[in-house]
Amino acid sequence: MDTLLISLHPRHSQNIVLGKKTIELRKTKPRMRKSESRLVQKKSLAFRNILIYKTTPTSEIKLYCQAWDCGALLASEWTKHSTDLCLSAEEIENYLGSRMGYGIRIRNPRQITPIPLSKMRELGIAPPQGFCYLNNEMIERLGIKFND
């Protein structure tokens, strides 16, 4: 199962560490997979863990959390969840405009030994504008062990 890598400003990553931010809002829908059950056709996330790259001035991966659900709403509907997003209604509307937004529910934030941008670049990983996926081999090369 792949791992999602996202870039966040320090303010947002700090709110995740503090347990205040429990939903991460994105403009692009993350990968979903169908369940193996033939009885119930349910889709679930195609990843379990999210690595968080803190943007400048930090410029490093320093945190991960678990993802457990994803929902799609319009900006006006996401404003009802502003506390869980740690965003004001105005920030949500400015970010999404009239587009659909995808909220990934997150939990269990854990800090890790920082992985600086220079190490990421050595491994061919660029901080994503939105998000990208890292396979298990890349996670091993980064030296990350998830405590699920």
C-alpha positions as CSV (number, residue, x, y, z in Angstrom):
1,M,0.0,0.0,0.0
2,D,1.4,3.4,-1.0
3,T,2.0,6.3,1.4
4,L,0.7,9.8,0.6
5,L,3.2,12.6,0.8
6,I,1.8,16.1,1.3
7,S,3.4,19.6,1.7
8,L,2.0,21.8,4.5
9,H,2.9,25.1,6.0
10,P,4.4,24.9,9.5
11,R,1.1,26.3,11.0
12,H,-0.9,23.3,9.7
13,S,1.6,20.7,10.6
14,Q,1.8,22.1,14.1
15,N,-2.0,21.9,14.4
16,I,-1.8,18.2,13.4
17,V,0.8,17.5,16.1
18,L,-1.4,19.2,18.7
19,G,-4.4,17.1,17.6
20,K,-6.4,20.2,16.6
21,K,-6.4,19.5,12.8
22,T,-8.2,16.3,12.2
23,I,-9.1,16.8,8.5
24,E,-6.7,17.7,5.7
25,L,-8.5,19.4,2.8
26,R,-7.3,18.9,-0.8
27,K,-8.5,20.0,-4.2
28,T,-7.6,16.7,-5.8
29,K,-9.3,13.5,-4.9
30,P,-6.8,10.9,-3.5
31,R,-6.7,7.3,-4.8
32,M,-9.4,5.0,-3.7
33,R,-9.7,1.2,-4.0
34,K,-12.7,-1.1,-4.0
35,S,-13.1,-3.4,-1.0
36,E,-12.4,-7.1,-1.6
37,S,-15.9,-8.0,-0.3
38,R,-18.4,-9.0,-3.0
39,L,-21.3,-8.3,-0.7
40,V,-20.6,-4.6,-0.1
41,Q,-19.0,-2.5,-2.8
42,K,-17.3,0.1,-0.6
43,K,-14.4,2.2,-1.6
44,S,-11.5,2.9,0.8
45,L,-8.4,4.9,0.7
46,A,-5.5,3.4,-1.3
47,F,-3.1,4.5,1.4
48,R,-3.0,4.4,5.2
49,N,-0.2,6.7,6.2
50,I,0.5,10.3,5.3
51,L,4.0,11.8,5.4
52,I,4.0,15.5,6.0
53,Y,6.7,17.7,4.4
54,K,6.9,21.0,6.3
55,T,7.6,23.9,3.9
56,T,10.0,26.7,4.5
57,P,11.6,27.6,6.7
58,T,11.7,24.0,8.0
59,S,11.9,22.2,4.6
60,E,11.8,18.6,5.9
61,I,9.6,15.6,6.5
62,K,9.1,15.6,10.2
63,L,5.7,14.0,10.8
64,Y,3.3,11.4,9.8
65,C,-0.2,10.4,10.6
66,Q,-2.8,7.9,9.7
67,A,-5.6,8.4,7.2
68,W,-8.9,6.6,7.7
69,D,-11.6,8.2,5.6
70,C,-12.2,10.8,2.8
71,G,-15.2,12.9,2.0
72,A,-16.1,15.2,-0.8
73,L,-18.0,18.5,-0.2
74,L,-18.3,22.0,-1.7
75,A,-16.6,24.9,0.0
76,S,-19.8,26.1,1.5
77,E,-20.3,22.7,3.2
78,W,-16.6,22.5,4.4
79,T,-17.0,25.7,6.3
80,K,-19.1,23.8,8.8
81,H,-15.9,21.8,9.5
82,S,-13.6,24.8,9.9
83,T,-12.6,23.8,13.4
84,D,-11.5,20.3,12.3
85,L,-9.7,21.9,9.3
86,C,-8.1,24.7,11.4
87,L,-9.1,27.1,8.6
88,S,-11.4,30.0,8.6
89,A,-14.5,30.0,6.4
90,E,-12.8,32.6,4.2
91,E,-9.6,30.5,3.8
92,I,-11.8,27.5,2.8
93,E,-13.7,29.5,0.2
94,N,-10.5,31.2,-1.1
95,Y,-8.8,27.8,-1.4
96,L,-11.6,25.9,-3.1
97,G,-13.7,28.6,-4.9
98,S,-16.6,26.7,-6.5
99,R,-14.7,23.4,-6.7
100,M,-15.3,20.2,-4.8
101,G,-12.9,19.7,-1.9
102,Y,-11.7,16.3,-0.6
103,G,-11.3,16.1,3.2
104,I,-9.0,13.3,4.4
105,R,-9.7,12.4,8.1
106,I,-6.4,12.0,10.0
107,R,-5.4,10.6,13.4
108,N,-2.4,9.4,15.4
109,P,0.1,12.1,14.5
110,R,3.7,11.0,15.2
111,Q,6.9,13.0,14.9
112,I,9.9,11.2,13.3
113,T,13.6,11.9,12.9
114,P,13.6,14.8,10.4
115,I,14.4,14.0,6.8
116,P,15.8,17.2,5.2
117,L,15.1,18.4,1.7
118,S,18.7,17.5,0.7
119,K,18.1,13.8,1.6
120,M,14.8,13.8,-0.3
121,R,16.5,15.2,-3.4
122,E,19.2,12.5,-3.2
123,L,16.4,9.9,-3.4
124,G,14.7,11.7,-6.3
125,I,11.8,13.0,-4.2
126,A,10.6,16.6,-4.7
127,P,8.2,18.2,-2.3
128,P,4.8,18.0,-4.0
129,Q,2.6,20.9,-4.8
130,G,-0.5,19.0,-3.9
131,F,0.5,15.4,-3.0
132,C,2.2,12.4,-4.4
133,Y,2.5,8.7,-3.6
134,L,5.5,6.9,-2.3
135,N,5.8,3.1,-2.5
136,N,7.1,0.8,0.2
137,E,10.6,0.7,-1.4
138,M,10.9,4.5,-1.2
139,I,9.6,4.5,2.4
140,E,12.4,2.0,3.3
141,R,15.0,4.1,1.5
142,L,13.9,7.1,3.6
143,G,14.4,4.9,6.7
144,I,10.8,5.4,7.9
145,K,9.1,2.8,10.1
146,F,5.4,3.4,10.7
147,N,4.1,2.4,14.1
148,D,0.5,1.4,13.2
